């Protein structure tokens, strides 16, 4: 039995192959977004709106939008790079329910996800606390941030599965390392009678392992390239 089969069971390799590029795309952006200045990070919101107006879809910008929100929240909370794991660890110190954060939606597109306003809300809460001299409950803010993301993501995943008649759901990549999202997905899938494939936590945060896994399937499919091939983190997965 191969390593990936041990991790994911015997679920269709073809279906898993569709997931890996999406997970890789999200994780590949973390270092790039860490290098952005605060001003460049703030400018991403306007950039995303312009790109949508120019014909790109929410699927096109979703990985970048999530990377933007996650990096902004980690900076506000003063967490080290990369911010995903420290933020999740911080969130586990609180039950949340302290801060009210936006749960946005896209009008006339119930399956689309939007993190509009979430980044700004976290920044504004931190700045307000600083200005009035109030202590910021960082664990609670991290927990409420994670819950806001999960409340946006999980119901749409389940609704998409229902509408498409799917009973198997796969979560992978750094997003699947978040304890709130993992727990909410497990509860939702159990309630709906869906099978959830969720890799062990140790396999969710290693970009090299995920890229290597995708490379394994590409090699088996005969998709190879020369050493002159350059990285293209934001390439459309349909290309």
N, C-alpha and C positions, 0 to 999 in steps of 0.2 A: 504494500500500500504506500503510495507516494505521500510526501509531506502535505501537499495541499488537500489531498483526499482525507488525510487524518484530521486536518483543521476543519474542513467544510463538509465532511461526509461525502455522500455519493450523489449530491445534487448536480444537475446538468452542468457540465463544463461550459457549454455554450452560453447558458444564462449567466454564469459567473463572469464570463469574459466581457459581458456588457457592463458589468458593474465596475470592474477594475479601472478602466480609463477615467470614469467619473471620480472615483476616490483618489486616483493619482493626480488628477487635475487640481482638486481642492488642496491636497497636501503639498503639491509642488509650488503653490503660490505663497506658502508661509514665509519662506526666506525672502522672497521678493518684496512682500508687503512689510516685512520687518524693517527693510531698508528705506522705506518711505518716510519722509518728514511728516510732522503733524499736519502741516498745510496740505501736502500732497494726499494724505489719507482723507482729510476733510473734503478735498475736491473730488473724491471718487463718487460721491452721491450725485453731483451734477453730471459727471461723466457717464454714469450708468443711465440717467434719465435721457441724456442726449443720444446715447447708443440705442435705447429702446425706440426713440422717436425716428431714428434712422433705419429701423427695420430689424434690429437684432431682437431675439426673443428673451424671455425671462430665463429659459433654460441655458441660453448662451452666457448670461451674466451671473447666474446663481452661484457658481463656485467663487467668483471674485467678490460678489456681495457678501457672502458668508465670511470669506477671509478678511474683508474690510472690517466687518462688525466685530469679529473675534479679536483682531489686532487692536482695534480702538479700545475695546473693553479691557483688554489686558494692560494696555498702557495706562489707562485711567486708574486701574487698581494697583499699578506699580509692580506688576508681575514680571518675572524674568522671561527671556526668550528660550524656546518658543512658549507662547502663552497658554496653549490649550490645556496641557496637563496640570500646570500650577493653578490655573483657574478652576479646573474641576476639583482639585484637591481642596482649594479654598472653599468652594461651594459645598463640599461635604461637611463642613464645620457648622452649617446652618440649615434650618428647615425652611428658610425663606419666608415669603409672605410679608416682607417689610416694605418693599418698594414696588410701586405700580409701574410696569413697563408696557409699552405698546405691543399689541398683537395684531399686526396689520394683515390686510387681505387685498386681493386684486379684484376689483369690481368686474362682474360677469365672467370671472375665471376662477371658480372655486378650488381648482386643483393647483393653481399657481401659488407660489410662496413669495412673500415680500418681507424684508427686514427693514422696511422704510421707517425711519424715526427711532429705531432701537439704539443705534450708535449714538445719535444725538441725545437721547434720553439718558443714557448712562453718563455721558460727558456732563450734561447739565446737572444731574444729581450730584456728581462729585464736585463740580464747581460751586454749586449752591451751598453744600456743606462746608466747603472751605471758606466761602465768603461770610457766612454767618457764624463761623466758629464752632460748628457742630461736628461731632465725630462721625465719620463715615463707617457704616457697618459693612465692611468689605466682604466678609463671608456671605452675608444676606444678599448683597447686591450681586455677587457672583452666582449665587443660587437662583435668584429671581431672573437673572439674565439667561441662565441655562434653561430655566422653565419656560421663559418667553419663546426661546428658539424651539424647544421641544413642542410646545403648544401650537406652534405654527407648522412644524414639520410632520409630526406623527399622525394627526387626524387626516391630513392630506394623503399621506402614504396609504393609510387604511382605506380611504375613500377611493383612491386610484386602484387599489387591489380589488375592491368590491365591483367597481365599474368595469374592470377588465376581466373579471372572473378568475383572477389569480388567487391562489391559496398559499403561495410560497413567497416570502419576503427576505431579501438579503440586505444587510447593512454592513458597510465596510469602510475602511479608511479612518482618518483622525476623528471625524464626526462620530463614528461608532464607538470611540473611546470615551465619550462623555457619559458619565454615570446616569445622569438624568434621562438622556435620550435612550440609553440602553434599557433602563427600567421601564420607561413609558412604552417603548416598543414591545417589550416582553409582555406587559399587561394587556396592551391593545391586541396583540396577536393571539394571546390566550383567550381573550374574550370573544374574538372573531373566529376562532378555530383555524387560524392560519399557522403555518410552520415558519418559524423565524430562524434564519441562519445568521448567527452573530459570532464572529471569530473571537477567540479569547483575547482579553485586553492586551496581552503582550504582542499580539500580531496586528494591532490597529494603529500603532504610532510610528512604525518604522517605514519610512518612504522607500528605503532600499529593498525591503522584503516585498512590498506591494509592486514596485516596478519590476523586480525580478520575477514575481509571479506572472505579471502580464507578459514579460519577455518570454517566459516559458511557453505560454499558449501561442504567442506569435511565432515562436520557433517551430512548434509542432505544426502550425498552419503553413509553414514555409515562407513566412514574411520576414525577410532579413534585409539588411542594408549594410553599406560600407561604413568605414570609420569616419567618413566625411559628413555623415548625417548629424545635424545639429539639434539641440533640444528645442522644443516648441511647446511650452507649458499650456498655452491657451488655445491650442489647435482644436477645432471642432471634432468631436468623437466620430462623426459620420464620414470624415474624410479618410 
